[in-house]
Structures are given as structure tokens and as C-alpha cells.
Amino acid sequence: MALKPCRECKKKVSTEATACPSCGAPNPTQKKVNTKPWGADKQSKIRNERNIENKTSKNSSGFVRSFWNGEWTLLQSFWGYGIVGTTVMGIPLNVVHLFLDKMNAVMVVLLYIYFIFYSVFYVWVCVGIWRSANNYSKTKRVWGSLAKIIVATMSLLYLMGAVGLIK
């Protein structure tokens, strides 16, 4: 009969013991058998790290500031806000453009207010995507650089449209 440390409480236990007398762990001298499939531990660790990272970065500084600082993933920034967000926010501008000649003065003022709001939103999205691309470029340079090129091109087109160079 030999004594080994219990795998749970680390106190000396007989190798023939079926349970630890201190903590009650079954088969205290046998190593824990991993019942999870291969790679599950690594995947759950990565998932937990992402959840902790997302919770701390997004909640610690607020939604608007964390996006502005590029703390969101490039996928969320580019596709979520850059493509879907600006498209949805731009729909009213495109619809109103069809009825410009039929609008009264109040509607024109509301249109200008919405255009200013949309412009601020667009700048916020572009800066967030650019900074997310900077963070992403540290690991995968191609996608971060491509996102920057698209943001720069779309911003130039937006600016040209806002100034009236594109009709």
C-alpha cells in the first residue's frame, strides 16, 4: 500500500482507497479522465476568452466609444455596421430623393437634419471599421488592408455625392 496525493485536496491517501477521507473524491489517486472530445477544452477556452474580452471591452467604455475605438471585431464592424447599418440608415435618404420636388419646407428641414445625423453616423462607422481593421491587421494583414481600401473608397464616393459631384 502506497500513499499518493489526492487529485482534489492534495492530501496523502492510500492508492487502494475508493474515496478520499478528507474531501470524498472518488478514486482519489487516479488522474482525471478527460471525457470531452478532442479539442473541446481548447475551443471552450477560446470561447471563454472571447466572451470575457467582448464583455470587458464593450461594457467598460460603452457601446459608442468601444466601436469608435475599434474594439469590435472586423466582422461585426465591417459587415454589421459598415454594410448592413449604413444601408438601412441610407434607405430614407434614397426614398426621399425620389420625392424632392414634391416636398414642403418642413420636410426639407427634416431631410437636412436627417442628412446631418446620417453623416455623423457614417463617420462613426468608418472610423470604427478603420480602427478595427488596424487591430485585425496585426494578425491577418490582407483582410484588414482590404477593409481599409473599401472604407476609403466608399467614403470618397459618399463625400462626392454629398457635395453634389455625383448625381
N, C-alpha and C positions, 0 to 999 in steps of 0.2 A: 504494500500500500504506500503510494507516494502522495505528497502534498503539492498542489498547484494552486495558483491564484484563481479565484472565481472570475469569470469573464465580466460580471456585472459590478460587484463590490470590491474586487481585487483582494479579498481576504483569503487566507490559506484554507483549502478544502481538500478532502480526500478525493483521489481520482475515481474511486468506486461510488461516491455519493451520487444519489439520483436527484437531489435538490440541495442547494446551498443552505446551511443552517442560519446564516445571517440575513440574506435577502430573499431566499426562496426561489432563486432562479433554477429552472430545470437543467439537468446535466451541466453543472457549473464549470467544469474543467474542459468541456468541448468548445471548440470555436464555433461562432455563429455561422450557420449555413445561409448563404445568400439565396433566397427563393425568388428574387426578381430576375426577369430575363436579362440577357447580356446587354450591357449598355444602358439599362434603365436608371442606374444610380447616377451616371454621368448626365443623362438627359434631365432627370429631376433636379440635379444640382444646377444645371444651366438655366432651367426654367425658374428655379427659386432666385437665382442671381438676377435674372431679367425682371422678375416681379419686384424684388427689393429695389433694383435700380430705377424702374419705372415709378414706383410709389414715392421714393425719396426725391427724385428729380422733378416729377410733375407736381407733386403736392407741396414740396418745400418752397418753391418760389412762385407758385400759381400757374394756372394754365397759360395765360397770355405771355408771361415772362419766360416760362420754360420753353415754349415754342419759339419765341423770339431769340432765345439763347442757343437754339439748335440742339436741345436736349432730347428731342423726339427722334425716332428712327427715321432714316431717309425714306423708307416705305410709307410711313404714316405722313410725313411731311409732304413728299412729292405727290403721291397718288391721292392721299386723303384730302389734303387741303389745297395742294397745287392744281390738281386736275379736277377732282370732284367739287371741292369747295368753291373755287373760282368760277367753275361752270354754273353751279347752282346760283351763286350770288350774281352772276352776269346775266342770267335769264331775264330779269326785269328790265335791264338796260336794253337788251335786244328787242324785247316786246314793245317797249315804249318807243323805240326808234321807228317802228312801223307807223305810229300814230302821232308823230311830231307836229304835223301840220294841223291836227285837229285838237291840240291841247290848249287849255286856257292858261292864264298867267300863274295861277296857284299850282297847277300841275307842273309847269316848267320849273318853278322854285323847288318843288318837291323832288323833281328829277335831278336838279343840281345838288341838292342836299344828299340824295342817294348816291350820286356820282362821286361826291367827296368821300362819303362813307366807304364806298366800294374801292376807291383809290387808296385809302388808308389800309383797308383790309388787304388789298393786293400787295402793297409794300410790305406789310407784316408777314404775309405768306412767303414772298420772295426772300426776305431776309432770313426767315426760319428755315426755308429749304436750303439756302446758301450755307448757312451755318451747320445744318445737319449734314450737308454734303462734305463740309470741311472735316467734321468728326468721322464720317464714313470713309473719307479718302485715306485716313490713317491705316485702314485695313485693306480696303478694296478701291484702289485709285480710279479704275475705269468708270464705275457707276457714279461715284461722287463727281468726277470731272464731267461726265455726260449730263448729269443733273444741272450742274452749273452752266453748261453751254445752253441747255434748253431754257433755263430761267433767264439768262441774259438775252437770248433771242426773243423770248416771249415778252420780256419787259420792254425791249426796244420797240417791238410791234405795238404793244399797249400804249407806250408813250407817243408813238407816231399817230396812232388812232385818236388818242386824247387831244393832241394838238390839232388834228384835222388833216394830216398829210395823207391818211388812208381814208377813202370814202367807201 
